[in-house]
Amino acid sequence: MRYEDLSQSMKNKKVKEYFDLLQRQKSALKCKRAFDIVVSFMILVILSPFFLLLAVAIKIDSRGPVFYRQVRVGQYDEDFRIFKFRTMVANADKIGLSLTTGGDPRITRVGRMIRKCRLDEFSQLLNVLCGDMSLVGPRPEVRRYVQVYRPEYMATLLVRPGITATSSIAFRNEDELLAKGEDPEKIYVEEVLPKKMALNLEYLRHISVAGDIKIMFQTVFAVLKR
């Protein structure tokens, strides 16, 4: 991808700085992609029996599909459908906010357990294999929040979004934070998003396979501590 071929929404001075930086990291990005494919495939094979049991539990607990396929914004500002084990009632996005807060009544019984252990994110390994996502990278947002990005935030769309990130670890209790205010979306856009983006941009400046492995271990430890 050349800078000239980026969508007009991504063309600005700040994005160009990160684009040039990543151009010098082509070898690291190729190694990162190879690592993503090998590791995601291995995890899917090893944990497939557990995922089958999880799918059965979801179906027994509530009506609706096993997977929730929400449209998110991915690399180069292109939409894709993310795989997530369904943790909320069917059509939850039509009866509430795009954000999820602590104690959200749309969350199912099995869904609450799944979300606590972050098991819903494992299905995104399918997105990794398809090339839509990476194991580690800025978390993909829905279009309505990308539309309020500051110019420099668009640089996070130069790479594949990730299943986990330093920003995910830092805001692992985000739903509880949002539940404390009267306007969760305002809190997210004005307080949470800027801090997340600062961490995501820092990740772009030091992107590497070794760094990804470190973040993956930090994610595991963070989940176990909950």
C-alpha positions in Angstrom: 0.0 0.0 0.0 1.3 3.4 -1.0 0.5 6.5 0.9 -1.2 7.9 -2.2 -3.5 4.9 -2.2 -4.8 5.5 1.3 -8.4 6.7 1.8 -8.7 10.5 1.9 -9.7 10.3 5.6 -6.2 8.9 6.5 -4.1 11.5 4.6 -2.6 14.0 7.0 0.8 15.0 8.3 0.6 12.8 11.4 -0.4 9.7 9.5 2.4 10.3 7.0 5.0 10.2 9.8 3.7 6.8 11.0 3.4 5.5 7.5 7.0 6.3 6.8 8.1 4.7 10.1 6.2 1.5 9.3 7.7 1.4 5.8 11.1 1.1 7.4 9.7 -1.8 9.5 8.5 -4.0 6.6 10.6 -7.0 7.7 9.2 -6.8 11.2 5.7 -6.6 9.9 6.2 -9.7 7.7 7.5 -11.6 10.7 4.6 -10.4 12.7 2.1 -11.7 10.1 3.8 -15.1 9.9 3.8 -15.3 13.7 0.1 -14.5 13.8 -0.8 -17.3 11.3 1.2 -20.0 13.1 0.2 -19.1 16.6 -3.5 -18.5 15.9 -3.8 -21.8 14.0 -2.1 -23.7 16.8 -4.4 -22.2 19.4 -7.5 -22.9 17.4 -6.5 -26.6 16.9 -5.5 -27.1 20.6 -8.6 -25.4 22.0 -11.2 -26.5 19.5 -12.8 -29.0 21.9 -13.2 -26.3 24.5 -14.6 -23.9 21.9 -17.2 -26.5 20.9 -18.4 -26.8 24.5 -18.5 -23.1 24.8 -20.7 -22.9 21.7 -23.1 -25.5 23.2 -23.3 -23.5 26.4 -24.1 -20.3 24.6 -26.9 -22.0 22.6 -28.4 -23.6 25.7 -28.3 -20.4 27.7 -30.2 -18.1 25.3 -31.7 -17.9 21.9 -29.5 -16.6 19.0 -26.4 -17.5 17.1 -23.1 -18.6 18.7 -21.1 -15.8 17.1 -21.8 -12.1 17.2 -20.6 -10.6 13.9 -20.3 -6.8 14.4 -18.9 -4.5 11.7 -15.7 -2.9 12.9 -13.1 -0.6 11.2 -9.9 -2.4 10.2 -6.6 -1.7 8.4 -6.7 1.2 5.9 -10.1 2.4 7.2 -11.9 -0.6 5.7 -14.8 -2.3 7.4 -14.8 -6.0 8.3 -17.0 -8.3 10.5 -15.4 -9.4 13.7 -16.0 -12.8 15.2 -17.0 -12.8 18.9 -18.7 -15.5 21.0 -22.1 -14.0 21.7 -22.3 -12.8 25.3 -25.5 -10.7 25.0 -29.1 -11.3 24.0 -29.8 -11.5 20.3 -30.0 -8.1 18.6 -28.4 -6.4 21.6 -26.9 -3.7 19.4 -30.5 -2.6 18.4 -31.7 -2.2 21.9 -28.9 -0.3 23.5 -25.5 1.4 23.2 -22.6 0.2 21.1 -20.6 0.3 24.3 -21.1 -2.2 27.1 -21.2 -1.1 30.7 -20.9 -3.1 34.0 -24.2 -4.7 34.9 -25.6 -4.3 31.4 -28.9 -6.2 31.4 -28.3 -7.4 27.8 -25.5 -9.7 29.0 -26.6 -13.3 29.3 -25.7 -15.6 32.3 -23.1 -17.6 30.3 -22.0 -14.3 28.6 -21.1 -12.8 32.0 -18.7 -15.6 32.7 -17.3 -15.5 29.2 -16.7 -11.7 29.4 -15.0 -12.0 32.8 -12.5 -14.4 31.4 -12.3 -12.7 28.0 -13.2 -15.9 26.3 -15.3 -14.0 23.7 -12.2 -12.7 22.2 -10.8 -16.1 21.3 -13.1 -16.5 18.3 -11.2 -13.5 16.7 -8.4 -16.0 16.0 -10.6 -16.7 12.9 -10.2 -13.1 11.9 -6.5 -13.4 12.4 -6.3 -16.3 10.0 -8.4 -14.5 7.5 -6.0 -11.5 7.6 -8.5 -9.0 9.0 -6.7 -8.9 12.4 -3.5 -9.5 14.3 -2.9 -11.2 17.6 -1.7 -7.8 18.9 -2.6 -4.4 17.7 -5.0 -1.4 18.3 -8.4 -2.8 19.1 -10.9 -2.2 16.2 -13.6 0.4 16.8 -17.1 0.7 15.4 -17.4 3.3 12.6 -19.2 5.9 14.9 -16.2 6.3 17.1 -13.7 6.3 14.2 -15.7 9.3 12.8 -14.6 11.3 15.9 -10.9 10.4 15.7 -8.4 13.2 15.8 -6.1 13.3 12.8 -3.2 11.5 14.5 -5.6 8.6 15.7 -6.1 7.6 12.0 -2.5 6.3 12.0 -3.6 3.4 14.1 -5.5 2.2 11.0 -2.2 1.6 9.2 -1.8 -1.8 10.8 -4.2 -4.7 11.4 -6.3 -4.3 14.5 -5.5 -6.8 17.3 -7.2 -9.2 19.7 -5.3 -7.5 22.5 -3.1 -4.4 23.1 -1.5 -2.5 25.8 -4.6 -0.2 25.7 -6.8 -3.3 26.3 -4.8 -4.2 29.3 -4.8 -0.7 30.7 -8.6 -0.5 30.4 -9.5 -4.1 31.1 -12.2 -2.8 33.5 -13.5 -0.3 31.0 -17.1 -1.4 31.4 -17.0 -0.7 35.1 -15.6 2.8 34.4 -18.2 3.6 31.9 -21.0 2.5 34.2 -20.0 5.2 36.8 -21.2 8.0 34.6 -24.6 9.2 33.3 -23.3 9.3 29.7 -21.1 6.3 28.9 -20.4 7.4 25.3 -19.3 10.9 26.4 -16.9 9.4 29.0 -15.6 7.0 26.3 -15.0 9.6 23.6 -13.6 12.3 25.9 -11.7 10.4 28.6 -11.0 6.8 27.6 -10.4 7.0 23.8 -7.6 9.6 24.0 -5.7 7.5 26.6 -6.2 4.4 24.5 -5.0 6.1 21.4 -1.8 7.4 23.1 -0.9 3.8 24.0 -1.8 2.6 20.5 0.4 5.2 18.8 3.2 4.2 21.2 2.8 0.6 20.1 3.2 1.6 16.4 6.5 3.3 17.2 8.0 0.1 18.7 6.2 -2.6 16.8 7.9 -6.1 16.8 7.2 -9.8 17.3 9.1 -9.7 20.6 6.9 -6.8 21.8 3.8 -8.7 20.7 4.8 -11.8 22.7 5.4 -9.6 25.8 1.9 -8.0 25.4 0.3 -11.4 25.0 1.8 -12.7 28.3 0.8 -9.4 30.0 -2.7 -10.0 28.8 -2.8 -13.5 30.3 -1.6 -12.2 33.6 -4.1 -9.4 33.6 -7.0 -11.8 33.0 -5.9 -14.2 35.7 -5.7 -11.3 38.2 -9.3 -10.3 37.7 
